[in-house]
Amino acid sequence: MVERPIEELLRKYLGISVPRVILGILMIIFAILILIEPELVAYLIALYLLIAGIFVLVDELLKSRRL
Protein backbone atom coordinates (compact mmCIF):
# COMPACT_ATOMS: atom_id res chain seq x y z
CA MET A 1 0.00 0.00 0.00
CA VAL A 2 0.91 3.66 -0.16
CA GLU A 3 1.60 3.98 3.55
CA ARG A 4 4.24 1.23 3.61
CA PRO A 5 7.09 3.42 2.19
CA ILE A 6 6.13 6.18 4.61
CA GLU A 7 6.24 3.75 7.54
CA GLU A 8 9.65 2.48 6.41
CA LEU A 9 11.04 6.03 6.16
CA LEU A 10 9.75 6.97 9.60
CA ARG A 11 11.15 3.79 11.11
CA LYS A 12 14.54 4.07 9.35
CA TYR A 13 15.30 7.76 9.86
CA LEU A 14 13.33 8.73 12.94
CA GLY A 15 12.93 5.41 14.72
CA ILE A 16 9.17 5.99 14.87
CA SER A 17 6.55 3.33 14.33
CA VAL A 18 3.16 4.93 13.66
CA PRO A 19 -0.06 2.91 13.65
CA ARG A 20 -1.81 2.82 10.27
CA VAL A 21 -4.89 4.56 11.68
CA ILE A 22 -2.88 7.62 12.75
CA LEU A 23 -1.03 7.64 9.44
CA GLY A 24 -4.36 7.56 7.57
CA ILE A 25 -5.74 10.43 9.65
CA LEU A 26 -2.63 12.50 8.94
CA MET A 27 -2.99 11.82 5.22
CA ILE A 28 -6.62 12.98 5.28
CA ILE A 29 -5.73 16.12 7.24
CA PHE A 30 -3.00 17.04 4.77
CA ALA A 31 -5.30 16.35 1.82
CA ILE A 32 -7.93 18.69 3.26
CA LEU A 33 -5.32 21.38 3.88
CA ILE A 34 -4.14 21.10 0.29
CA LEU A 35 -7.70 21.35 -1.03
CA ILE A 36 -8.36 24.41 1.10
CA GLU A 37 -5.02 26.11 0.47
CA PRO A 38 -3.49 24.95 -2.87
CA GLU A 39 -0.39 27.12 -2.41
CA LEU A 40 0.39 24.97 0.58
CA VAL A 41 1.41 22.19 -1.82
CA ALA A 42 4.50 24.14 -2.87
CA TYR A 43 5.52 24.67 0.74
CA LEU A 44 4.93 21.02 1.64
CA ILE A 45 6.99 19.83 -1.32
CA ALA A 46 9.79 22.25 -0.49
CA LEU A 47 9.73 21.13 3.14
CA TYR A 48 9.76 17.47 2.10
CA LEU A 49 12.72 18.00 -0.24
CA LEU A 50 14.61 19.90 2.45
CA ILE A 51 14.06 17.21 5.08
CA ALA A 52 14.75 14.36 2.64
CA GLY A 53 17.99 16.04 1.54
CA ILE A 54 19.13 16.42 5.13
CA PHE A 55 18.35 12.76 5.84
CA VAL A 56 20.32 11.65 2.78
CA LEU A 57 23.33 13.75 3.80
CA VAL A 58 23.22 12.49 7.38
CA ASP A 59 22.85 8.89 6.18
CA GLU A 60 25.85 9.24 3.85
CA LEU A 61 27.89 10.90 6.60
CA LEU A 62 27.14 8.06 8.99
CA LYS A 63 28.01 5.47 6.35
CA SER A 64 31.34 7.15 5.59
CA ARG A 65 32.28 7.23 9.29
CA ARG A 66 31.68 3.50 9.64
CA LEU A 67 34.17 2.63 6.91
N, C-alpha and C positions, 0 to 999 in steps of 0.2 A: 504494500500500500504506500501511499504518499508519505505518511507519517514515519515510516521506518527509517529513511535517510536522516530525517530530523532527529529522531531518537538516537541514532548512532552518533551524529555530530555532537549532541548534547552530552552523551555518555563519554565520548572520546576526549573532547576538549574541556568540558566543564565538570565532568564527573557527576552529572545529574541524570537521574532516571525519573522521567515524568510519566505518570499514568496517561493512557490514551485518552481518557475522558477530558482531562485538563488540557492536553494538547489540542483536542478537537474544539474545546471552548475557546482557546486562544486563537485558533485559526478562524473561527466564526467572528470573533471580536475584531480581528485585523481586517477581515473581509468587509465588515460593516463600516469600519473606519475608512477604508479605501473607497467604498461606494459613496460615503458622505463627503469625503474630502479627497478628490482624485489627485491633487498635487502631493498628497501624502505618499503616494507610490514612489515618487522620485526620492523623497527623503528616506523611505524605508529601504529602497534599493541601495542608495548611497551608504546608509548605515550598515547594511548587510555586507557590502563589498569592503568597507573599512574594517569591520570586525573579522571577516573571513581572511582578509589580507594579513591582519595582525596574527591570527591563529596560524596561518601558513608560515609566517616568518618565525614565530616562536617554536613551532614544530621543527622547522629546519635547523634552528639554532640548537635545540635540544638534541637532535640527531647528530649534529656535527660535534657536540661536546662528548657524546658517548664514544665516538670513534677514537 
